[in-house]
Amino acid sequence: MAEEAPKPTEAVAPAKKKKKIKLPLLMLIALMLIGGGFYVISTKGKGHKKEVPKIELADKDTELEEFLTNTANPQVYVRTKISVRLKKGFDEGKFKDATGDVRDAVLLVLNATQPTDITDASKRLELRKRIADAINDALKADQPPDAKDKDKTGVKPIVPPDCDSDTGPVMKVRFSSLATQ
């Protein structure tokens, strides 16, 4: 029995060492939390917020020549006149220089469109968005890769509510005339 008594005392000794290790660790964690809280409080309100950019529209629409093409149904044709509203600051000269690419993009969208999507008023809104996206893709295709990423600040800009695109340079698409036959 004399051999059994020292075993509990040996087991108690390592437990005391664990308590000694835990206390400095807990104090270190507490100091880190206090320091982090102090940092957050001291930097609050010192201009660390990102400014949310607001997209503005150009003052006038840019007219495109009339389009006459077949739809997804080759027996049905669509004739339309379109005007677009560009993002303010986008060079209208660049837009006019890319007229061939713009017309091609619009024609591809119209060729892929079902005739019912043109005659249904609610589906025309989606058609305007698809045309805006296609034109924007065509305009960005001619730019060098770094120019495409210049507007990316990490903050989503505020877009006027009635726009057909969230990015631009074409923000709105309007049908001056639209008919199928």
Residue, then its C-alpha position, 0 to 999 in steps of 0.5 A: m500500500a505504500e506504493e499506491a500513495p505516491k501515485p496520486t501525488e504524482a498525478v496532482a503535480p502535472a495538473k498544477k503545471k497545466k494551470k500555470i500554462k493556462l493563466p498566461l495564455l488567458m491573459l495574453i488572449a485578454l490583452m489581444l482582445i482589449g488591444g483590438g477593441f482599442y484599435v477599432i474605437s480609435t480608428k472609427g470615423k477617420g475616413h476609412k469608409k469607401e465612398v460609393p460612386k454614383i453612375e450618371l447618364a449622358d445628357k442626350d441619347t445616341e441614335l442608331e440606324e434602323f435595323l431590319t433582320n430576321t428573328a429566331n423564326p426565319q419567316v418573321y422579320v423585325r424592323t426597329k430603330i434604337s437609341v441608347r443613353l451612354k454613361k456620362g463621361f464615355d466618349e461618344g466618338k469611341f461609340k461612333d467608331a465602334t458602330g460596326d461592332v455595335r450593330d453586329a451585337v444588336l443583330l445577333v441579339l435580334n436574330a436569337t429572339q423569338p417573335t413572341d419576345i418582341t410582341d410581349a411588352s414584359k419581354r421587351l424589357e428583357l430584350r432591352k437588357r440583352i441588347a445593352d449587355a451585348i453592346n457593352d460587351a462589344l465596346k469593351a472587346d476593343q479595349p486592352p485588358d487593363a482598361k476593362d478593369k479600371d472601374k473596378t473599385g470593389v464597391k458597387p456603384i449606385v445605378p439609376p433605377d430605370c437603367d437597362s445595364d449596371t455597368g455601362p457604357v450603355m446604360k439605357v436602350r430605347f426602341s423608337s420603333l419596333a415592328t415584326q412582319 
